[in-house]
């Protein structure tokens, strides 16, 4: 057993205690009340990087939540790898569906339950532990390493892109390794080569200057809830096809090679239904369920509210109603364009006398798709094949890592993904959890990946020739 392996084994309990400590910080980036907690999580990460033995550790301010940075740059002639991760988490609503408080982590068997357990505090700690194990035993790393930890991923990383652009020299690298990812199952490895982008907005419709008595004005005054519902219905069919003019104009047509690659890494329809907890899947019948989640755009209503929300009844006609909408985007779609198209659709369908306010949640995130045969992915495949004793499947994730395309554009470096979240662990949902066996496997994988990447030429990893971010 190598020295770093012994170190990881000896510090297993400490590593798990650190996970519990980080999970206890309610770092919900979207809620202003938790701004102090978000900063505390970033500072926790910075301190952990310092303990691990990395250099130039610091907390850097942005236009929003801060980021932590550290590096170790003493491997001349070797590639420079930028590790990326985040410590912010999603809101915990609805609280009544949690079996235990979301920021009081509890262990049941091999599972730890807490908000942020699988997305992605466990993988963040695993990556840092891997670097520490090498620095504390060998006194060096096989490659040059930089590491950035942000706290706005769950709100689209609106302030990380300008930070990256402004600090190109500080963050210059040959390859980015994101710890924000997962595997197909506890026994099956996978490699994500693409992520959908996202465009989001919050809309408000106003029908009158005040809420009205439903007895005196029912059947006469417009009802904001009804208007909002009709607008939402106008956006897409029951099966999920978006009815916004121009929405699909830039979507790249899937060829046979695309469809074969998606099918190779796809879950069965039965597995999808089981994991979603639904009896029937919906969507365009011209595409398989796997194609719909990997390579087709969506429009979803994430929240709607208006009128009386308290116990019992209140007979009013509400003056205002609201909704949150997100669109998942695929290669060639631009967040700004899609947002404008959706807004234009809503305004065309707005009844006379009703006003519409649209608030954009940032500018959105571009989709990302990299070559599956990139040397970084080949190195990652070698590591996963050794770790799981079987080859990984390649997939396109239906989710979003907002900064992926921005790293490519600002730094000229591709991003590969190595994380250990598992399907069905409740990311973004009540009772989120993570398998501790996967958590303790993580550091070994990161060490092996660094060793494997040390065999690559920096220019090959960087691939500086012009390649589109999303093809």
Secondary structure, 3 states (H helix, E strand, C coil): CCHHHHHHHHCHHHHHHHHHHHHCCCCECCCHHHHHHHHHHHHHHHHHHHHHCCEEEEEECCCCCCEEEEEECCCCCCCEEEEEEECCECCCCCHHHCCCCCCCCEEECCEEECCCHHHHHHHHHHHHHHHHHHHHHCCCCCCEEEEEEECCHHHCCCCHHHHHHHCHHHHCCCEEEECCCEECCCCCCEEEEEECEEEEEEEEEECCCCCEEHHHHCCCCCCHHHHHHHHHHHHECCCCCECCCCCCCCCCCCCHHHHHHHHHCCCCHHHHHHHHCCCCCCCCCCCCHHHHHHHCCCCEEEEEEECCCCCCCCCEECCEEEEEEEEEECCCCCHHHHHHHHHHHHHHCCCCCCEEEEEECCCCECCEECCCCCHHHHHHHHHHHHHHCCCCEEEEECCCCCCHHHHHHHHCCCEEECCCEECCCCCCCCCCEEEHHHHHHHHHHHHHHHHHHCCCCHHHHHCCCCCCCCC
